[in-house]
């Protein structure tokens, strides 16, 4: 949940109206819109605090994509003096095309899905994916 609130705060700082959804919402952790409510986005947040080379995603990520569905992949890195937060803002179509899947080698043979950092490195701090919040002068 920490990643969700950090992303919502960043979207708010950029001028968007951002509302976290209930935890049972499928596919969208945040709903965001510009100031005129003319452009709306669903945002799925994936957060890492320990492993930083990939993010686990659900199987539905391959089918759930549209121009207004965005993934924000977050890495929370603890440094000596401060914490560093890395954001990768990735259109859902890109994530769906670049994610990989496999079967675990354990006895359970469970299926896994992930997106690797090297596939989305160019999307670091790419908040422009959301366009402009178009703040109105009052």
N, CA, C and O atoms as CSV, one atom per row, in Angstrom:
chain,resi,resn,atom,element,x,y,z
A,1,UNK,N,N,0.825,-1.208,0.000
A,1,UNK,CA,C,0.000,0.000,0.000
A,1,UNK,C,C,0.858,1.256,0.000
A,1,UNK,O,O,0.428,2.307,-0.475
A,2,UNK,N,N,2.058,1.150,0.527
A,2,UNK,CA,C,2.907,2.335,0.573
A,2,UNK,C,C,3.176,2.884,-0.826
A,2,UNK,O,O,3.127,4.095,-1.044
A,3,UNK,N,N,3.459,1.995,-1.766
A,3,UNK,CA,C,3.695,2.414,-3.144
A,3,UNK,C,C,2.483,3.101,-3.742
A,3,UNK,O,O,2.625,4.082,-4.472
A,4,UNK,N,N,1.291,2.601,-3.443
A,4,UNK,CA,C,0.058,3.211,-3.954
A,4,UNK,C,C,-0.047,4.654,-3.481
A,4,UNK,O,O,-0.330,5.548,-4.278
A,5,UNK,N,N,0.177,4.887,-2.197
A,5,UNK,CA,C,0.051,6.246,-1.670
A,5,UNK,C,C,1.169,7.155,-2.163
A,5,UNK,O,O,0.943,8.350,-2.356
A,6,UNK,N,N,2.358,6.625,-2.371
A,6,UNK,CA,C,3.441,7.438,-2.929
A,6,UNK,C,C,3.114,7.867,-4.361
A,6,UNK,O,O,3.358,9.013,-4.736
A,7,UNK,N,N,2.569,6.958,-5.152
A,7,UNK,CA,C,2.193,7.286,-6.528
A,7,UNK,C,C,1.040,8.283,-6.541
A,7,UNK,O,O,1.059,9.237,-7.319
A,8,UNK,N,N,0.033,8.075,-5.685
A,8,UNK,CA,C,-1.084,9.026,-5.610
A,8,UNK,C,C,-0.582,10.415,-5.225
A,8,UNK,O,O,-1.051,11.414,-5.770
A,9,UNK,N,N,0.362,10.485,-4.295
A,9,UNK,CA,C,0.924,11.775,-3.883
A,9,UNK,C,C,1.673,12.429,-5.039
A,9,UNK,O,O,1.568,13.639,-5.236
A,10,UNK,N,N,2.418,11.654,-5.794
A,10,UNK,CA,C,3.167,12.216,-6.927
A,10,UNK,C,C,2.220,12.713,-8.011
A,10,UNK,O,O,2.441,13.780,-8.584
A,11,UNK,N,N,1.176,11.958,-8.298
A,11,UNK,CA,C,0.184,12.412,-9.273
A,11,UNK,C,C,-0.493,13.702,-8.805
A,11,UNK,O,O,-0.729,14.606,-9.607
A,12,UNK,N,N,-0.802,13.786,-7.525
A,12,UNK,CA,C,-1.394,15.013,-6.970
A,12,UNK,C,C,-0.435,16.184,-7.105
A,12,UNK,O,O,-0.852,17.293,-7.442
A,13,UNK,N,N,0.854,15.949,-6.843
A,13,UNK,CA,C,1.862,16.999,-6.983
A,13,UNK,C,C,1.926,17.508,-8.419
A,13,UNK,O,O,2.190,18.687,-8.653
A,14,UNK,N,N,1.684,16.621,-9.376
A,14,UNK,CA,C,1.706,16.991,-10.786
A,14,UNK,C,C,0.401,17.659,-11.234
A,14,UNK,O,O,0.285,18.074,-12.387
A,15,UNK,N,N,-0.571,17.764,-10.338
A,15,UNK,CA,C,-1.820,18.450,-10.652
A,15,UNK,C,C,-2.994,17.562,-10.980
A,15,UNK,O,O,-4.068,18.064,-11.314
A,16,UNK,N,N,-2.826,16.268,-10.895
A,16,UNK,CA,C,-3.930,15.345,-11.160
A,16,UNK,C,C,-4.765,15.143,-9.901
A,16,UNK,O,O,-4.285,15.347,-8.785
A,17,UNK,N,N,-5.993,14.747,-10.088
A,17,UNK,CA,C,-6.853,14.308,-8.994
A,17,UNK,C,C,-6.664,12.796,-8.934
A,17,UNK,O,O,-6.985,12.093,-9.892
A,18,UNK,N,N,-6.150,12.296,-7.822
A,18,UNK,CA,C,-5.810,10.872,-7.710
A,18,UNK,C,C,-6.509,10.274,-6.504
A,18,UNK,O,O,-6.403,10.795,-5.394
A,19,UNK,N,N,-7.224,9.180,-6.724
A,19,UNK,CA,C,-7.962,8.519,-5.649
A,19,UNK,C,C,-7.615,7.037,-5.597
A,19,UNK,O,O,-7.912,6.303,-6.539
A,20,UNK,N,N,-6.987,6.584,-4.504
A,20,UNK,CA,C,-6.769,5.139,-4.352
A,20,UNK,C,C,-8.113,4.412,-4.297
A,20,UNK,O,O,-9.081,4.919,-3.730
A,21,UNK,N,N,-8.160,3.228,-4.887
A,21,UNK,CA,C,-9.381,2.432,-4.890
A,21,UNK,C,C,-9.386,1.517,-3.675
A,21,UNK,O,O,-8.423,1.484,-2.909
A,22,UNK,N,N,-10.463,0.781,-3.504
A,22,UNK,CA,C,-10.494,-0.201,-2.420
A,22,UNK,C,C,-9.536,-1.324,-2.775
A,22,UNK,O,O,-9.228,-1.534,-3.948
A,23,UNK,N,N,-9.073,-2.031,-1.791
A,23,UNK,CA,C,-8.069,-3.078,-2.033
A,23,UNK,C,C,-8.610,-4.227,-2.866
A,23,UNK,O,O,-7.830,-5.012,-3.405
A,24,UNK,N,N,-9.922,-4.345,-2.984
A,24,UNK,CA,C,-10.485,-5.452,-3.759
A,24,UNK,C,C,-10.727,-5.081,-5.221
A,24,UNK,O,O,-11.232,-5.905,-5.983
A,25,UNK,N,N,-10.380,-3.864,-5.629
A,25,UNK,CA,C,-10.576,-3.460,-7.022
A,25,UNK,C,C,-9.600,-4.232,-7.909
A,25,UNK,O,O,-8.404,-4.294,-7.623
A,26,UNK,N,N,-10.116,-4.810,-8.972
A,26,UNK,CA,C,-9.283,-5.593,-9.878
A,26,UNK,C,C,-8.657,-4.667,-10.919
A,26,UNK,O,O,-9.368,-3.950,-11.624
A,27,UNK,N,N,-7.330,-4.683,-11.014
A,27,UNK,CA,C,-6.656,-3.973,-12.087
A,27,UNK,C,C,-6.352,-2.513,-11.867
A,27,UNK,O,O,-5.573,-1.939,-12.628
A,28,UNK,N,N,-6.936,-1.878,-10.850
A,28,UNK,CA,C,-6.680,-0.449,-10.648
A,28,UNK,C,C,-6.493,-0.155,-9.165
A,28,UNK,O,O,-7.403,-0.347,-8.359
A,29,UNK,N,N,-5.310,0.309,-8.823
A,29,UNK,CA,C,-5.036,0.733,-7.453
A,29,UNK,C,C,-5.390,2.205,-7.253
A,29,UNK,O,O,-5.703,2.631,-6.141
A,30,UNK,N,N,-5.337,2.977,-8.339
A,30,UNK,CA,C,-5.620,4.413,-8.294
A,30,UNK,C,C,-6.437,4.772,-9.529
A,30,UNK,O,O,-6.187,4.261,-10.621
A,31,UNK,N,N,-7.409,5.649,-9.349
A,31,UNK,CA,C,-8.087,6.279,-10.477
A,31,UNK,C,C,-7.647,7.731,-10.469
A,31,UNK,O,O,-7.696,8.395,-9.434
A,32,UNK,N,N,-7.215,8.224,-11.627
A,32,UNK,CA,C,-6.694,9.586,-11.709
A,32,UNK,C,C,-7.327,10.307,-12.892
A,32,UNK,O,O,-7.651,9.697,-13.911
A,33,UNK,N,N,-7.496,11.605,-12.738
A,33,UNK,CA,C,-8.053,12.424,-13.810
A,33,UNK,C,C,-7.370,13.781,-13.826
A,33,UNK,O,O,-6.786,14.210,-12.830
A,34,UNK,N,N,-7.451,14.453,-14.971
A,34,UNK,CA,C,-6.923,15.808,-15.041
A,34,UNK,C,C,-7.905,16.760,-14.358
A,34,UNK,O,O,-8.977,16.339,-13.922
A,35,UNK,N,N,-7.550,18.015,-14.267
A,35,UNK,CA,C,-8.365,18.993,-13.535
A,35,UNK,C,C,-9.735,19.227,-14.170
A,35,UNK,O,O,-10.679,19.582,-13.465
A,36,UNK,N,N,-9.864,19.038,-15.477
A,36,UNK,CA,C,-11.158,19.218,-16.145
A,36,UNK,C,C,-11.974,17.930,-16.200
A,36,UNK,O,O,-13.075,17.915,-16.750
A,37,UNK,N,N,-11.449,16.872,-15.644
A,37,UNK,CA,C,-12.090,15.549,-15.691
A,37,UNK,C,C,-12.356,15.108,-17.127
A,37,UNK,O,O,-13.336,14.417,-17.403
A,38,UNK,N,N,-11.476,15.513,-18.031
A,38,UNK,CA,C,-11.657,15.141,-19.432
A,38,UNK,C,C,-10.819,13.920,-19.822
A,38,UNK,O,O,-11.090,13.279,-20.837
A,39,UNK,N,N,-9.815,13.604,-19.026
A,39,UNK,CA,C,-8.969,12.444,-19.297
A,39,UNK,C,C,-8.806,11.667,-18.000
A,39,UNK,O,O,-8.316,12.206,-17.007
A,40,UNK,N,N,-9.213,10.407,-18.005
A,40,UNK,CA,C,-9.169,9.581,-16.808
A,40,UNK,C,C,-8.262,8.386,-17.043
A,40,UNK,O,O,-8.217,7.826,-18.138
A,41,UNK,N,N,-7.536,8.004,-15.991
A,41,UNK,CA,C,-6.603,6.885,-16.059
A,41,UNK,C,C,-6.874,5.894,-14.936
A,41,UNK,O,O,-7.243,6.279,-13.826
A,42,UNK,N,N,-6.686,4.623,-15.235
A,42,UNK,CA,C,-6.601,3.605,-14.187
A,42,UNK,C,C,-5.116,3.293,-14.028
A,42,UNK,O,O,-4.381,3.162,-15.006
A,43,UNK,N,N,-4.697,3.179,-12.774
A,43,UNK,CA,C,-3.277,3.006,-12.486
A,43,UNK,C,C,-3.085,1.757,-11.624
A,43,UNK,O,O,-3.704,1.616,-10.569
A,44,UNK,N,N,-2.237,0.877,-12.079
A,44,UNK,CA,C,-1.865,-0.309,-11.312
A,44,UNK,C,C,-0.456,-0.075,-10.787
A,44,UNK,O,O,0.447,0.246,-11.560
A,45,UNK,N,N,-0.257,-0.233,-9.479
A,45,UNK,CA,C,1.036,0.015,-8.848
A,45,UNK,C,C,1.636,-1.312,-8.381
A,45,UNK,O,O,0.959,-2.120,-7.744
A,46,UNK,N,N,2.907,-1.523,-8.704
A,46,UNK,CA,C,3.663,-2.675,-8.222
A,46,UNK,C,C,4.889,-2.126,-7.504
A,46,UNK,O,O,5.630,-1.318,-8.063
A,47,UNK,N,N,5.102,-2.563,-6.263
A,47,UNK,CA,C,6.160,-1.988,-5.429
A,47,UNK,C,C,7.127,-3.064,-4.959
A,47,UNK,O,O,6.722,-4.151,-4.547
A,48,UNK,N,N,8.412,-2.739,-5.028
A,48,UNK,CA,C,9.481,-3.593,-4.503
A,48,UNK,C,C,10.205,-2.856,-3.394
A,48,UNK,O,O,10.491,-1.664,-3.506
A,49,UNK,N,N,10.500,-3.578,-2.322
A,49,UNK,CA,C,11.335,-3.014,-1.264
A,49,UNK,C,C,12.618,-3.824,-1.097
A,49,UNK,O,O,13.510,-3.422,-0.350
A,50,UNK,N,N,12.717,-4.955,-1.784
A,50,UNK,CA,C,13.906,-5.801,-1.625
A,50,UNK,C,C,14.531,-6.200,-2.953
A,50,UNK,O,O,15.738,-6.031,-3.129
A,51,UNK,N,N,13.754,-6.722,-3.888
A,51,UNK,CA,C,14.306,-7.128,-5.180
A,51,UNK,C,C,14.045,-6.000,-6.174
A,51,UNK,O,O,12.916,-5.526,-6.298
A,52,UNK,N,N,15.080,-5.575,-6.874
A,52,UNK,CA,C,14.932,-4.393,-7.709
A,52,UNK,C,C,15.083,-4.642,-9.201
A,52,UNK,O,O,15.025,-3.690,-9.979
A,53,UNK,N,N,15.272,-5.859,-9.622
A,53,UNK,CA,C,15.479,-6.146,-11.037
A,53,UNK,C,C,14.221,-6.534,-11.788
A,53,UNK,O,O,14.234,-6.638,-13.014
A,54,UNK,N,N,13.132,-6.751,-11.058
A,54,UNK,CA,C,11.880,-7.152,-11.706
A,54,UNK,C,C,10.712,-6.878,-10.765
A,54,UNK,O,O,10.901,-6.662,-9.568
A,55,UNK,N,N,9.502,-6.890,-11.323
A,55,UNK,CA,C,8.275,-6.775,-10.532
A,55,UNK,C,C,7.366,-7.928,-10.934
A,55,UNK,O,O,7.247,-8.244,-12.118
A,56,UNK,N,N,6.731,-8.552,-9.959
A,56,UNK,CA,C,5.717,-9.573,-10.228
A,56,UNK,C,C,4.449,-8.868,-10.706
A,56,UNK,O,O,4.058,-7.837,-10.159
A,57,UNK,N,N,3.827,-9.421,-11.705
A,57,UNK,CA,C,2.544,-8.915,-12.193
A,57,UNK,C,C,1.593,-10.095,-12.307
A,57,UNK,O,O,2.027,-11.247,-12.317
A,58,UNK,N,N,0.319,-9.817,-12.392
A,58,UNK,CA,C,-0.663,-10.884,-12.524
A,58,UNK,C,C,-0.814,-11.339,-13.971
A,58,UNK,O,O,-0.444,-10.627,-14.905
A,59,UNK,N,N,-1.354,-12.517,-14.133
A,59,UNK,CA,C,-1.585,-13.070,-15.472
A,59,UNK,C,C,-2.488,-12.170,-16.299
A,59,UNK,O,O,-2.350,-12.109,-17.520
A,60,UNK,N,N,-3.421,-11.464,-15.643
A,60,UNK,CA,C,-4.364,-10.600,-16.356
A,60,UNK,C,C,-3.692,-9.407,-17.022
A,60,UNK,O,O,-4.290,-8.760,-17.882
A,61,UNK,N,N,-2.453,-9.109,-16.631
A,61,UNK,CA,C,-1.741,-7.967,-17.224
A,61,UNK,C,C,-1.566,-8.146,-18.730
A,61,UNK,O,O,-1.438,-7.161,-19.457
A,62,UNK,N,N,-1.560,-9.375,-19.198
A,62,UNK,CA,C,-1.402,-9.635,-20.626
A,62,UNK,C,C,-2.657,-9.229,-21.414
A,62,UNK,O,O,-2.560,-8.849,-22.581
A,63,UNK,N,N,-3.831,-9.310,-20.776
A,63,UNK,CA,C,-5.076,-8.967,-21.464
A,63,UNK,C,C,-5.626,-7.589,-21.080
A,63,UNK,O,O,-6.306,-6.946,-21.880
A,64,UNK,N,N,-5.332,-7.138,-19.857
A,64,UNK,CA,C,-5.895,-5.867,-19.372
A,64,UNK,C,C,-4.998,-4.711,-19.779
A,64,UNK,O,O,-4.124,-4.299,-19.016
A,65,UNK,N,N,-5.209,-4.191,-20.969
A,65,UNK,CA,C,-4.433,-3.036,-21.380
A,65,UNK,C,C,-5.266,-2.130,-22.267
A,65,UNK,O,O,-6.117,-2.581,-23.032
A,66,UNK,N,N,-4.997,-0.848,-22.142
A,66,UNK,CA,C,-5.664,0.178,-22.942
A,66,UNK,C,C,-4.796,1.432,-22.880
A,66,UNK,O,O,-3.890,1.512,-22.051
A,67,UNK,N,N,-5.057,2.406,-23.740
A,67,UNK,CA,C,-4.263,3.641,-23.703
A,67,UNK,C,C,-4.384,4.415,-22.384
A,67,UNK,O,O,-3.540,5.259,-22.083
A,68,UNK,N,N,-5.416,4.135,-21.608
A,68,UNK,CA,C,-5.598,4.867,-20.346
A,68,UNK,C,C,-5.335,4.005,-19.114
A,68,UNK,O,O,-5.644,4.418,-17.996
A,69,UNK,N,N,-4.773,2.823,-19.303
A,69,UNK,CA,C,-4.396,1.967,-18.169
A,69,UNK,C,C,-2.876,1.989,-18.070
A,69,UNK,O,O,-2.187,1.572,-19.001
A,70,UNK,N,N,-2.352,2.472,-16.954
A,70,UNK,CA,C,-0.926,2.714,-16.774
A,70,UNK,C,C,-0.411,1.900,-15.589
A,70,UNK,O,O,-1.091,1.785,-14.569
A,71,UNK,N,N,0.781,1.340,-15.724
A,71,UNK,CA,C,1.468,0.693,-14.601
A,71,UNK,C,C,2.528,1.653,-14.075
A,71,UNK,O,O,3.280,2.251,-14.845
A,72,UNK,N,N,2.575,1.792,-12.758
A,72,UNK,CA,C,3.682,2.507,-12.131
A,72,UNK,C,C,4.414,1.487,-11.275
A,72,UNK,O,O,3.876,0.964,-10.299
A,73,UNK,N,N,5.653,1.219,-11.664
A,73,UNK,CA,C,6.501,0.247,-10.979
A,73,UNK,C,C,7.417,1.037,-10.050
A,73,UNK,O,O,8.113,1.955,-10.484
A,74,UNK,N,N,7.409,0.672,-8.769
A,74,UNK,CA,C,8.107,1.449,-7.747
A,74,UNK,C,C,9.179,0.589,-7.086
A,74,UNK,O,O,8.933,-0.562,-6.726
A,75,UNK,N,N,10.368,1.162,-6.933
A,75,UNK,CA,C,11.429,0.549,-6.130
A,75,UNK,C,C,11.702,1.463,-4.948
A,75,UNK,O,O,11.988,2.647,-5.125
A,76,UNK,N,N,11.614,0.917,-3.746
A,76,UNK,CA,C,11.933,1.650,-2.521
A,76,UNK,C,C,13.320,1.208,-2.080
A,76,UNK,O,O,13.483,0.092,-1.585
A,77,UNK,N,N,14.305,2.051,-2.248
A,77,UNK,CA,C,15.702,1.696,-1.952
A,77,UNK,C,C,16.183,2.448,-0.726
A,77,UNK,O,O,16.116,3.675,-0.664
A,78,UNK,N,N,16.667,1.693,0.244
A,78,UNK,CA,C,17.210,2.305,1.457
A,78,UNK,C,C,18.683,2.601,1.247
A,78,UNK,O,O,19.465,1.718,0.895
A,79,UNK,N,N,19.050,3.858,1.470
A,79,UNK,CA,C,20.450,4.254,1.366
A,79,UNK,C,C,21.008,4.537,2.742
A,79,UNK,O,O,20.307,4.412,3.745
A,80,UNK,N,N,22.276,4.920,2.787
A,80,UNK,CA,C,22.905,5.244,4.069
A,80,UNK,C,C,22.226,6.426,4.737
A,80,UNK,O,O,21.925,6.390,5.930
A,81,UNK,N,N,21.988,7.465,3.964
A,81,UNK,CA,C,21.467,8.706,4.530
A,81,UNK,C,C,19.983,8.934,4.272
A,81,UNK,O,O,19.329,9.663,5.017
A,82,UNK,N,N,19.449,8.319,3.227
A,82,UNK,CA,C,18.053,8.569,2.875
A,82,UNK,C,C,17.525,7.430,2.012
A,82,UNK,O,O,18.279,6.604,1.497
A,83,UNK,N,N,16.244,7.419,1.879
A,83,UNK,CA,C,15.607,6.444,1.005
A,83,UNK,C,C,15.471,7.055,-0.384
A,83,UNK,O,O,15.171,8.241,-0.524
A,84,UNK,N,N,15.694,6.243,-1.400
A,84,UNK,CA,C,15.501,6.687,-2.781
A,84,UNK,C,C,14.308,5.934,-3.354
A,84,UNK,O,O,14.186,4.721,-3.183
A,85,UNK,N,N,13.449,6.651,-4.020
A,85,UNK,CA,C,12.273,6.034,-4.635
A,85,UNK,C,C,12.417,6.157,-6.142
A,85,UNK,O,O,12.539,7.264,-6.667
A,86,UNK,N,N,12.403,5.033,-6.840
A,86,UNK,CA,C,12.458,5.012,-8.295
A,86,UNK,C,C,11.070,4.686,-8.826
A,86,UNK,O,O,10.423,3.747,-8.362
A,87,UNK,N,N,10.614,5.473,-9.808
A,87,UNK,CA,C,9.321,5.251,-10.446
A,87,UNK,C,C,9.546,4.937,-11.923
A,87,UNK,O,O,10.324,5.611,-12.599
A,88,UNK,N,N,8.861,3.913,-12.415
A,88,UNK,CA,C,8.872,3.570,-13.827
A,88,UNK,C,C,7.415,3.600,-14.274
A,88,UNK,O,O,6.615,2.775,-13.832
A,89,UNK,N,N,7.065,4.536,-15.143
A,89,UNK,CA,C,5.686,4.746,-15.555
A,89,UNK,C,C,5.534,4.130,-16.947
A,89,UNK,O,O,6.065,4.649,-17.928
A,90,UNK,N,N,4.796,3.010,-17.017
A,90,UNK,CA,C,4.775,2.170,-18.210
A,90,UNK,C,C,3.348,2.004,-18.729
A,90,UNK,O,O,2.477,1.557,-17.983
A,91,UNK,N,N,3.088,2.353,-19.995
A,91,UNK,CA,C,1.765,2.074,-20.565
A,91,UNK,C,C,1.465,0.574,-20.495
A,91,UNK,O,O,2.358,-0.256,-20.665
A,92,UNK,N,N,0.217,0.247,-20.246
A,92,UNK,CA,C,-0.148,-1.167,-20.081
A,92,UNK,C,C,0.115,-1.988,-21.333
A,92,UNK,O,O,0.417,-3.177,-21.233
A,93,UNK,N,N,0.005,-1.378,-22.518
A,93,UNK,CA,C,0.279,-2.123,-23.752
A,93,UNK,C,C,1.742,-2.549,-23.807
A,93,UNK,O,O,2.060,-3.647,-24.265
A,94,UNK,N,N,2.633,-1.671,-23.336
A,94,UNK,CA,C,4.068,-1.987,-23.321
A,94,UNK,C,C,4.333,-3.115,-22.334
A,94,UNK,O,O,5.038,-4.074,-22.649
A,95,UNK,N,N,3.763,-2.995,-21.135
A,95,UNK,CA,C,3.976,-4.030,-20.126
A,95,UNK,C,C,3.462,-5.375,-20.619
A,95,UNK,O,O,4.135,-6.392,-20.444
A,96,UNK,N,N,2.289,-5.400,-21.230
A,96,UNK,CA,C,1.710,-6.652,-21.729
A,96,UNK,C,C,2.612,-7.296,-22.781
A,96,UNK,O,O,2.750,-8.518,-22.824
A,97,UNK,N,N,3.220,-6.475,-23.624
A,97,UNK,CA,C,4.066,-6.996,-24.690
A,97,UNK,C,C,5.424,-7.483,-24.168
A,97,UNK,O,O,6.013,-8.396,-24.747
A,98,UNK,N,N,5.921,-6.887,-23.088
A,98,UNK,CA,C,7.270,-7.185,-22.616
A,98,UNK,C,C,7.322,-8.109,-21.398
A,98,UNK,O,O,8.403,-8.562,-21.021
A,99,UNK,N,N,6.176,-8.397,-20.776
A,99,UNK,CA,C,6.206,-9.265,-19.597
A,99,UNK,C,C,6.554,-10.690,-20.000
A,99,UNK,O,O,6.319,-11.108,-21.134
A,100,UNK,N,N,7.118,-11.425,-19.053
A,100,UNK,CA,C,7.448,-12.825,-19.298
A,100,UNK,C,C,6.732,-13.691,-18.272
A,100,UNK,O,O,6.368,-13.229,-17.191
A,101,UNK,N,N,6.541,-14.933,-18.626
A,101,UNK,CA,C,5.860,-15.883,-17.754
A,101,UNK,C,C,6.648,-17.182,-17.726
A,101,UNK,O,O,7.460,-17.456,-18.609
A,102,UNK,N,N,6.395,-17.967,-16.704
A,102,UNK,CA,C,7.060,-19.256,-16.604
A,102,UNK,C,C,6.404,-20.122,-15.549
A,102,UNK,O,O,5.418,-19.731,-14.924
A,103,UNK,N,N,6.958,-21.288,-15.363
A,103,UNK,CA,C,6.493,-22.244,-14.359
A,103,UNK,C,C,7.629,-22.444,-13.368
A,103,UNK,O,O,8.771,-22.681,-13.763
A,104,UNK,N,N,7.317,-22.350,-12.086
A,104,UNK,CA,C,8.354,-22.519,-11.064
A,104,UNK,C,C,8.901,-23.937,-11.091
A,104,UNK,O,O,8.225,-24.869,-11.528
A,105,UNK,N,N,10.123,-24.087,-10.623
A,105,UNK,CA,C,10.762,-25.401,-10.598
A,105,UNK,C,C,10.435,-26.159,-9.320
A,105,UNK,O,O,10.849,-27.307,-9.151
A,106,UNK,N,N,9.695,-25.521,-8.421
A,106,UNK,CA,C,9.336,-26.188,-7.165
A,106,UNK,C,C,8.289,-27.268,-7.427
A,106,UNK,O,O,7.782,-27.410,-8.540
A,107,UNK,N,N,7.984,-28.011,-6.391
A,107,UNK,CA,C,6.981,-29.084,-6.523
A,107,UNK,C,C,5.617,-28.554,-6.930
A,107,UNK,O,O,4.856,-29.247,-7.605
A,108,UNK,N,N,5.301,-27.330,-6.524
A,108,UNK,CA,C,3.972,-26.788,-6.816
A,108,UNK,C,C,3.787,-26.463,-8.291
A,108,UNK,O,O,2.658,-26.388,-8.776
A,109,UNK,N,N,4.915,-26.266,-9.019
A,109,UNK,CA,C,4.851,-25.936,-10.445
A,109,UNK,C,C,3.923,-24.745,-10.705
A,109,UNK,O,O,3.187,-24.731,-11.691
A,110,UNK,N,N,3.963,-23.755,-9.824
A,110,UNK,CA,C,3.082,-22.596,-9.977
A,110,UNK,C,C,3.559,-21.692,-11.116
A,110,UNK,O,O,4.749,-21.615,-11.419
A,111,UNK,N,N,2.610,-21.024,-11.724
A,111,UNK,CA,C,2.888,-20.121,-12.829
A,111,UNK,C,C,3.265,-18.756,-12.271
A,111,UNK,O,O,2.686,-18.318,-11.277
A,112,UNK,N,N,4.235,-18.069,-12.898
A,112,UNK,CA,C,4.625,-16.735,-12.478
A,112,UNK,C,C,4.674,-15.817,-13.692
A,112,UNK,O,O,4.842,-16.264,-14.826
A,113,UNK,N,N,4.523,-14.522,-13.427
A,113,UNK,CA,C,4.542,-13.491,-14.467
A,113,UNK,C,C,5.320,-12.314,-13.913
A,113,UNK,O,O,5.150,-11.943,-12.751
A,114,UNK,N,N,6.176,-11.724,-14.739
A,114,UNK,CA,C,6.956,-10.597,-14.254
A,114,UNK,C,C,7.359,-9.697,-15.412
A,114,UNK,O,O,7.326,-10.084,-16.580
A,115,UNK,N,N,7.739,-8.481,-15.041
A,115,UNK,CA,C,8.328,-7.541,-15.989
A,115,UNK,C,C,9.717,-7.210,-15.449
A,115,UNK,O,O,9.870,-6.867,-14.277
A,116,UNK,N,N,10.715,-7.315,-16.303
A,116,UNK,CA,C,12.088,-7.072,-15.889
A,116,UNK,C,C,12.458,-5.603,-16.076
A,116,UNK,O,O,12.000,-4.947,-17.011
A,117,UNK,N,N,13.292,-5.100,-15.171
A,117,UNK,CA,C,13.674,-3.698,-15.210
A,117,UNK,C,C,14.332,-3.320,-16.533
A,117,UNK,O,O,14.089,-2.228,-17.047
A,118,UNK,N,N,15.158,-4.197,-17.091
A,118,UNK,CA,C,15.823,-3.841,-18.345
A,118,UNK,C,C,14.829,-3.601,-19.480
A,118,UNK,O,O,15.159,-2.921,-20.451
A,119,UNK,N,N,13.625,-4.144,-19.374
A,119,UNK,CA,C,12.594,-3.936,-20.399
A,119,UNK,C,C,11.884,-2.581,-20.255
A,119,UNK,O,O,11.281,-2.089,-21.209
A,120,UNK,N,N,11.958,-1.991,-19.069
A,120,UNK,CA,C,11.211,-0.739,-18.828
A,120,UNK,C,C,12.110,0.400,-18.358
A,120,UNK,O,O,11.610,1.446,-17.944
A,121,UNK,N,N,13.422,0.216,-18.415
A,121,UNK,CA,C,14.353,1.234,-17.907
A,121,UNK,C,C,14.130,2.600,-18.554
A,121,UNK,O,O,14.310,3.625,-17.896
A,122,UNK,N,N,13.748,2.633,-19.810
A,122,UNK,CA,C,13.540,3.917,-20.502
A,122,UNK,C,C,12.302,4.658,-19.994
A,122,UNK,O,O,12.094,5.819,-20.346
A,123,UNK,N,N,11.479,4.005,-19.172
A,123,UNK,CA,C,10.270,4.636,-18.636
A,123,UNK,C,C,10.484,5.220,-17.237
A,123,UNK,O,O,9.524,5.644,-16.593
A,124,UNK,N,N,11.729,5.245,-16.764
A,124,UNK,CA,C,12.007,5.802,-15.435
A,124,UNK,C,C,11.609,7.280,-15.414
A,124,UNK,O,O,12.001,8.061,-16.282
A,125,UNK,N,N,10.818,7.640,-14.395
A,125,UNK,CA,C,10.334,9.010,-14.187
A,125,UNK,C,C,9.607,9.570,-15.406
A,125,UNK,O,O,9.629,10.779,-15.636
A,126,UNK,N,N,8.976,8.722,-16.174
A,126,UNK,CA,C,8.294,9.117,-17.406
A,126,UNK,C,C,6.831,9.492,-17.141
A,126,UNK,O,O,5.917,8.914,-17.729
A,127,UNK,N,N,6.626,10.462,-16.256
A,127,UNK,CA,C,5.279,10.890,-15.892
A,127,UNK,C,C,4.526,11.479,-17.081
A,127,UNK,O,O,3.306,11.631,-17.021
A,128,UNK,N,N,5.234,11.813,-18.161
A,128,UNK,CA,C,4.589,12.370,-19.357
A,128,UNK,C,C,3.591,11.398,-19.968
A,128,UNK,O,O,2.746,11.799,-20.768
A,129,UNK,N,N,3.683,10.117,-19.597
A,129,UNK,CA,C,2.719,9.125,-20.082
A,129,UNK,C,C,1.289,9.588,-19.759
A,129,UNK,O,O,0.350,9.312,-20.506
A,130,UNK,N,N,1.146,10.295,-18.634
A,130,UNK,CA,C,-0.169,10.785,-18.219
A,130,UNK,C,C,-0.578,12.062,-18.943
A,130,UNK,O,O,-1.727,12.483,-18.814
A,131,UNK,N,N,0.294,12.678,-19.679
A,131,UNK,CA,C,-0.035,13.958,-20.294
A,131,UNK,C,C,-0.020,15.062,-19.255
A,131,UNK,O,O,0.604,14.927,-18.203
A,132,UNK,N,N,-0.693,16.129,-19.546
A,132,UNK,CA,C,-0.718,17.293,-18.659
A,132,UNK,C,C,-1.985,17.285,-17.824
A,132,UNK,O,O,-3.047,16.868,-18.287
A,133,UNK,N,N,-1.862,17.750,-16.588
A,133,UNK,CA,C,-3.043,17.852,-15.716
A,133,UNK,C,C,-3.871,19.071,-16.065
A,133,UNK,O,O,-5.007,19.189,-15.606
A,134,UNK,N,N,-3.331,19.987,-16.869
A,134,UNK,CA,C,-4.047,21.189,-17.313
A,134,UNK,C,C,-4.709,21.931,-16.174
A,134,UNK,O,O,-5.935,22.018,-16.106
A,135,UNK,N,N,-3.910,22.456,-15.294
A,135,UNK,CA,C,-4.452,23.220,-14.168
A,135,UNK,C,C,-5.167,24.462,-14.665
A,135,UNK,O,O,-4.659,25.166,-15.538
A,136,UNK,N,N,-6.323,24.729,-14.125
A,136,UNK,CA,C,-7.093,25.919,-14.500
A,136,UNK,C,C,-6.705,27.083,-13.611
A,136,UNK,O,O,-6.425,26.912,-12.425
A,137,UNK,N,N,-6.691,28.245,-14.186
A,137,UNK,CA,C,-6.488,29.464,-13.375
A,137,UNK,C,C,-7.825,29.843,-12.766
A,137,UNK,O,O,-8.840,29.882,-13.462
A,138,UNK,N,N,-7.831,30.124,-11.460
A,138,UNK,CA,C,-9.097,30.506,-10.825
A,138,UNK,C,C,-9.053,31.947,-10.395
A,138,UNK,O,O,-10.026,32.455,-9.840
